[in-house]
Amino acid sequence: MTALDLSTELGDASRARLAALADVLIPGGSGLPSASEADVAGQWINRALAANGDLAGAVTQVLATPGAPDEVLSDLRLSHPDVFERFAFAVAGAYFMNPAVRDALGYPGIAPRRLPAADGEAEYFLEDDVLAPVVDRGSIYRRVE
């Protein structure tokens, strides 16, 4: 299935429906925004579905299901747990893609970690004096003040 682009394929009514359904899953509180406050139905759901287009079918199926948002999700959880799980995964993914949500959680995102040298690694690179010219030369950077 191809990725669903809510900005071009679905109108404002569908976006509002998605926001209402998402708010049932993520109501907010404790300093965190609700799903609608985090703009899940805006650019973030587009990004989530672009990252995993297999979730688009579940999103469109849930949006097309008539009824009150809490009832729709309760019924889906019992009758079609696979659709419910994929919809919830798409909503949660869109929610946590928002930098404001990550900031509110105190999560900076994935950053590279510096790994410590393995035992004997430094000695290996100093064998045969391959690095001797560099070590003899010393530092060549200028300190910024």
C-alpha positions as CSV (number, residue, x, y, z in Angstrom):
1,M,0.0,0.0,0.0
2,T,1.3,3.5,-0.7
3,A,1.8,6.1,1.9
4,L,-1.3,8.2,2.6
5,D,-0.9,11.9,2.3
6,L,-3.6,13.5,4.4
7,S,-2.8,17.0,3.1
8,T,-3.9,16.1,-0.4
9,E,-6.1,13.0,-0.1
10,L,-8.3,13.9,2.9
11,G,-10.1,17.1,3.7
12,D,-10.5,19.1,6.8
13,A,-13.3,16.9,8.1
14,S,-11.0,13.8,8.0
15,R,-8.3,15.7,9.8
16,A,-10.7,16.8,12.5
17,R,-11.9,13.2,12.8
18,L,-8.3,12.0,13.1
19,A,-7.6,14.6,15.8
20,A,-10.7,13.5,17.8
21,L,-9.8,9.8,17.5
22,A,-6.1,10.5,18.4
23,D,-7.2,12.5,21.5
24,V,-8.9,9.4,22.8
25,L,-5.6,7.6,22.6
26,I,-3.4,10.5,23.8
27,P,-5.5,12.9,25.9
28,G,-2.5,14.8,27.2
29,G,-1.8,15.9,30.7
30,S,1.1,16.1,33.2
31,G,2.7,18.8,31.1
32,L,2.3,16.9,27.8
33,P,0.1,18.1,25.0
34,S,-2.8,16.0,23.7
35,A,-2.6,14.4,20.3
36,S,-4.5,17.3,18.6
37,E,-2.4,19.9,20.4
38,A,0.7,18.2,19.1
39,D,-0.8,18.4,15.5
40,V,-0.9,14.7,15.0
41,A,-3.6,15.2,12.3
42,G,-1.3,17.7,10.5
43,Q,2.2,17.2,9.2
44,W,3.2,14.6,11.8
45,I,0.8,11.9,10.5
46,N,2.0,12.5,7.0
47,R,5.6,11.9,8.2
48,A,4.6,8.8,10.2
49,L,2.8,7.3,7.2
50,A,5.7,8.3,4.9
51,A,8.0,6.3,7.2
52,N,5.6,3.3,7.3
53,G,3.1,3.3,4.5
54,D,1.7,0.0,5.6
55,L,-0.2,1.9,8.3
56,A,-2.2,4.0,5.9
57,G,-4.9,1.3,5.4
58,A,-5.6,1.1,9.1
59,V,-5.8,4.9,9.3
60,T,-8.2,5.2,6.5
61,Q,-10.3,2.3,7.8
62,V,-10.6,3.9,11.3
63,L,-11.4,7.3,9.8
64,A,-14.2,5.8,7.8
65,T,-15.8,4.0,10.8
66,P,-18.8,6.0,11.9
67,G,-19.5,6.7,15.6
68,A,-18.2,8.5,18.6
69,P,-14.4,8.3,18.7
70,D,-14.2,6.5,22.1
71,E,-16.8,4.0,21.0
72,V,-15.1,3.4,17.6
73,L,-11.8,2.7,19.2
74,S,-13.3,0.5,21.9
75,D,-15.1,-1.6,19.3
76,L,-12.1,-1.8,17.1
77,R,-9.9,-2.9,20.0
78,L,-12.2,-5.9,20.6
79,S,-13.3,-6.8,17.0
80,H,-10.3,-5.9,14.9
81,P,-7.3,-5.6,17.2
82,D,-4.8,-5.7,14.3
83,V,-6.4,-2.5,12.8
84,F,-6.6,-0.9,16.2
85,E,-2.9,-1.6,16.9
86,R,-1.8,-0.3,13.5
87,F,-3.9,2.9,13.9
88,A,-2.6,3.4,17.5
89,F,1.0,2.9,16.3
90,A,0.6,5.5,13.5
91,V,-0.9,8.0,16.0
92,A,1.8,7.4,18.6
93,G,4.5,7.6,15.9
94,A,3.1,10.9,14.7
95,Y,2.9,12.2,18.3
96,F,6.5,11.4,19.2
97,M,7.8,12.8,15.9
98,N,6.8,16.2,17.1
99,P,9.9,18.0,18.7
100,A,7.7,19.8,21.2
101,V,6.5,16.4,22.6
102,R,10.1,15.1,22.8
103,D,11.1,18.4,24.5
104,A,8.3,18.0,27.0
105,L,9.5,14.5,27.8
106,G,13.1,15.6,28.1
107,Y,14.1,13.3,25.3
108,P,16.6,14.9,22.9
109,G,16.3,12.2,20.3
110,I,18.8,9.7,19.0
111,A,22.3,11.1,19.1
112,P,25.6,9.4,18.2
113,R,27.4,7.9,21.2
114,R,31.2,8.1,21.6
115,L,32.4,4.6,22.2
116,P,35.4,4.2,24.5
117,A,38.6,2.7,23.0
118,A,38.8,-1.1,23.3
119,D,41.6,-2.6,25.4
120,G,44.8,-2.6,23.4
121,E,43.4,-0.4,20.6
122,A,45.6,2.6,21.3
123,E,48.7,0.3,21.4
124,Y,47.7,-1.2,18.1
125,F,47.7,2.1,16.4
126,L,51.0,3.1,17.9
127,E,52.7,0.0,16.7
128,D,55.3,0.4,14.0
129,D,55.4,4.2,14.7
130,V,52.8,4.9,12.0
131,L,51.5,7.8,14.1
132,A,54.9,9.0,15.3
133,P,54.9,12.0,12.9
134,V,51.5,13.1,14.2
135,V,52.5,12.6,17.9
136,D,55.8,14.4,17.3
137,R,54.0,17.3,15.5
138,G,51.7,17.9,18.5
139,S,48.5,19.9,18.5
140,I,47.8,22.2,15.5
141,Y,44.5,23.7,16.4
142,R,43.9,27.2,17.7
143,R,41.9,27.6,20.8
144,V,38.8,29.8,20.3
145,E,38.2,32.3,23.1
